[in-house]
Amino acid sequence: MQNRTVSLHSRFLERQVSLTFLLPPNYDESTEAYPLLILNDGQDFERLRLSERVEALYQQEAIPSLMIVGVHANELRLSEYGTAHQPDYKGRGNRAEAHTKFILQELIPYLEERFRLLTDAKARAIAGFSLGGLSALDIAWNHSEVFSKVGVFSGSLWWRSRAYEEGYDDENDRIMHVQIRKSAHRPELKFWLQAGTDDEKDDRNHNGIIDAIDDTLDLMKELKAKGYQPDVDFTYEEVAGGQHNPETWGAIMPVFLKWAFASSF
């Protein structure tokens, strides 16, 4: 399996964006077109042990050959990741729209011009970790014509429009939950969500469930109310002892990859 890193200038982000590609085995000898996975926080591939884990899946014939592209974040991560239509209460995510435009209008055309890729949304997924997971969910939700599957690893689903001391409440102030509630159903979109029991310690409503899990469970309630069916349209992996780090996310990554791509065989 080939591993390459290149740099692409983005006019939307106004910077050079580093990209890491994991190309399928024997890509250069093949004429086949491949499914695509785009991952936020591509700078963490090594800590995820992604190459090693994907290679093991290939050897097990558990997933088809695919192209994986990691988009590296930098010191502007808190500005570039988030929800494109609305920053959080501190103004974070104010460049999330630019990141979305980079993915859709620069990265995907760049990839399609240089690599043999399947262009149907059914062959495309996007995923991310923590705030990158929220970003991936926001992009997929608003562009289901481009991506049919999204993976959210320990997503920052707490992303809120109001501070706790300003009268925050779960129902109205979690930005992604409200967006889904107020949007039309996207029947073609599937969701994979993960949280770890040690993602954090915070429990803002004192119900004995940490916020990372609570926010994820509540997002699934929004999906169900929208008409999505559990274990059909969305699935949830709760990792006992799972922490908020690439080691936990890398360990569960094979489960996500099989969910997203095994049906492509």
N, C-alpha and C positions, 0 to 999 in steps of 0.2 A: 504494500500500500504506500502510495506516494504522499509526502507531506511537503507543501510548499507555502512560503510566506511572501506576499507581495504588498505593495503600497498603491493605493488608489486615491487620487485627489477628488475631494467632494466639494462642489461649489455650494451645496446646501449647508454642509457643516463647516465649510471654510477651513479645511485642514486635510492633511494626508491621513488616510485611514488604513491601518495595517489589516491585512486579511490573511488568515491561515486556511489553506485548502487541504482537505484529506481526499485524495482522488481514489477511485476504485482500483482494485488490483487489475493489472494488465490494461489500464485505461488506454495507453498509447497504442496497443496492438488491437484494440477493439474498435468496432464501428457502432456500438450500442449507444443509445441515449439513456440517461440515468435520472432517477429521482434526486431531489435536492432537499437538504436540510440546512437552514441558516440558523446559526447560534449567536446570540449576543454574548459579550464577554469572552470573545475568542482568545484573549490573552491567557485564559486559564486552562487551555487544552492540556498542558503538561500536568497540572495538578489534578485534572479530571482523569488522567491516564487514558485519554480518549482513543488515541491510536491503538494502544494495546487492547482496549476493550472492544473496539470495532473489529479489529483483526480476529479476536476470539469468536465473535459472532459470525464472521465470514467462515471461519474454519468449521463452526457448528452448523453452517448453512441455515442460520436462524433468521437472517435478514438478506435481502437482495443487495447487490452492489449499488452504492449510492455515492453522491458527492456531498461532502459536509464542508460548509464554509463558516469560519469563525470570524466575527467582526470585532476587532479589538477596541475596547474602550480606553479612554485616557483620563486626565485630570478633570475633564468636563463631563464625566459620566453622570453626575447628579443633575446636570442640565439637559443632557441629551436623551436620557432614559426617563420614562414616565408615561403620561397619557397626552397624546398630541393635541387634544382639544382644550386641555385645561391643566395648568401647573398646579402643584399642591399649595397649601396655605402659606408656605415659606417662599413660594416662587420657584421651587425646584421643578425640573422638567420643562423649563421655558424653551428649550431647544428640542423637545421630543418630536415636534412636527418636522423639524429639519432632519432628524434621524429617520423618521418614517419616509420622507421624500428620498433620502439617500438610498434606503433599502429598495424602494419601488422604482425610482426613476434613474438611479445610477448603478447600484450594485447588480440588480437582476439583469438589466440590459448588458452590462459588462460581462456577466457570466454567460449569458445566452450567446453572446457574440464569440466567445473564446472556447466554450466547452459544449460538449454534446449533452444536452439536458432535455428531459421531458418538460413540456411547457404547460401541460394541463395542471390546474390547481390540485387535482387529486394526487399528483406526484410531488407536491411541495408541502413542506412543514417548516415552521419557525418555532424556536424555543429560547428560553433564557433562564437566568438564575437571579433570585432576589429582585432587585429593581429591573434587571434585564428581563426577568420573567414577566413582570407587569408590562414592560414595553412590548414584548412579544405578543402577549394577550391583546393589548390595545391595537397593535398592527393587524393581527389576524382578524379581530372582531370587526374592524372597519374596512378590511380588504379581503373578505372571504372569496372574492373572485380570483385572488392570487394564491392564497394558502388555504388548504382544506383541514389542516391539523395544527394544533399549537400545544407546546409543552411548557408548563409553568412550574419551575422548581423553586420551592420556598418563595413564592411570589410576594412582592411588597404590596399586598392587597389592602393594607392599612392606609394606603395613599389617600390623604384626606384634604378636604377643602377648608376645614376650620380646625383651629387648635383646641385642645381639650378645655383650656380655660376660657374659651370664647363661646362655650355652649355646645361643643361637639356632641353629636349623637350618631350611632352606627347607621341608622336608617337613612339619613339624608346626607351624610358627609363623607362616606367612602366613595371616592370618585369612580372607580371601575364598577362597583356594584350599581351605582345610580345610572351609569351609562348603559349597562346591559338592560336594566329595568325599563329605561325609556326608549330603547332601540327596538327595531323590528327583529324578528327571529331570523337567524341565518341557518337554514336547515342543512346546508352543505358542510358546516364547520363542526369539527370534533375537538374535544378538549381533554388533555391529560394534566392532572394537577397533583402536586406532591408537597408534603410538609413533614418535618421531623419533630419528634416529641421534645427534642432539646434545641429546637430552632432559636428559642429565646426563653425568657422567664416572665415577661410582661403578661398581665392578665387584667386588662383595664376595666372589665365589667365584673371581675371577681367571681366568675362562675366555675373556676377550677380548670379552665381550658386555656392554654396559652393563646395569645392573640394570633400567632401565625396559623394555627389550626382553626381557630374560630373564624377568622376572616376567610379562609379557604372553604370551610363548611358553609358559611353564609353565601359565598359566591355560588356554590353549587345549588343552594336554595333558589337563588335568582335564575340560574340556568333552568332548573326544573320548572319554575313558574313560567318561564318563557317557552316551555314545551320540549326541552331536551330531556332525554331519558337516561337515568343512571345506568352505567355499564354498557350502554349502547352509544350514546352521544358524548358522554363524559365519564371519566374514570378518575379515581383518587387513590394515591399510594401514600399511606402514612408510615413513615419509617421510625420504628422504635429505636430510640437513642440517636436518631438522626440529628445532626447539627447543621448550623448555617454556614456551610463551607463546601468548597469544591470536592473534598474527599467524600462527603456524603452524597453529593449530586452525581459524582462520577460512579459511585457504587450502584446507584439506582438507574444510571443511564441506559444500561442494556434493556431494562424493562420498558423504558420509554421507546427506545429504538425499535424493539419488536412490536410494540403497540402501533407505532406510527408507520412502519414499513413492511412488516411481515406479510400483510395482505397484498403487497405489490408483486409477490411471486406469481 
